[in-house]
Amino acid sequence: MAESAIEVKDVKVAYRSMKSFSIRQNPGKIRRRRDYFEALKGVSFTVPKGKIVGIIGKNGSGKSTLLKTIAGVFSPDEGTVDTFGNRLSLLAIGIGFQANLSGLENIYLSGLLLGFTEKEIKRKLPEIIDFSELGEFIYKPVQTYSSGMYSKLAFSITAILDTEIILIDEVLSVGDINFREKSYEKMKEIIKDRNKTVMIVSHSNASILELCDEALWIHDGRMKEYGPVKKVVEDYEGFMRRYRKRHAVDAGK
């Protein structure tokens, strides 16, 4: 039996928000209503070590929430996530950097949070800076970066620092075209190492088919299908054609 790298059991995650009613609708007082949105509704699966898994599904299905829960950014309301002691990195826009610190300082901070020593980070530092193509901006606060610059730094740290599990949330499509192509080639190089386990959220089914061994289809917070990438993507695309056709008919009524 293959060694497991990630095990997700009956995971549920709900967002809580407070919504105010309009004062005009409620003269004399402001009332609030507590809303719950179930992003994940009892998801279970196991990823063997060395597998490359694409996560697919329409917008709002819970794909990013799932990655962030595996990474420990979110705590499940119910269920468990086990990464079996593997060192893990999450590559997602808007996560992981201190805005007031420079890119250089954030490299060290990110590396330390991933469990690397200062000596290990320093050894990899020139390669990270060179790959990022940020030049002198590496010494400027991250809050001054564009989204493309942010993604360049985030990808460079994840690509160069060596973790056993890599979680990627849509960042392969961010940045200028030359960097996107370089990132894509680097990711193909990384996943050739069968000791690494990678999960990728992407709306590009072509990328999922090229990069991944398996696919996990999430629909409205539930796991719809998990298996060989070609079959799952074909099933998903067929479902989405029927879904769009049905909603187009409903909109025309």
Buried (B, 14 or more C-beta within 10 A) or exposed (E): EEEBBBBBBEBBBBEEEEEEEEEEEEEEEEEEEEEEEBBBBBBEBBBBBBBBBBBBBBEEBBBBBBBBBBBEBBEBBEBEBBBEEBBBBBBBBEBBBEEEBBBBBBBBBBBEEBEBEEEBBEEBBEEBBEBBBBEEBBEBBBEEBEEEBBBBBBBBBBBBBBBBBBBBBBBBEBBEEEBBEBBBEBBEEBBEEEEBBBBBBBEBBEBBBEBBBBBBBBBEBBBBBBEEBEEBBBBBEEBBEEEEEEEEEEEEE
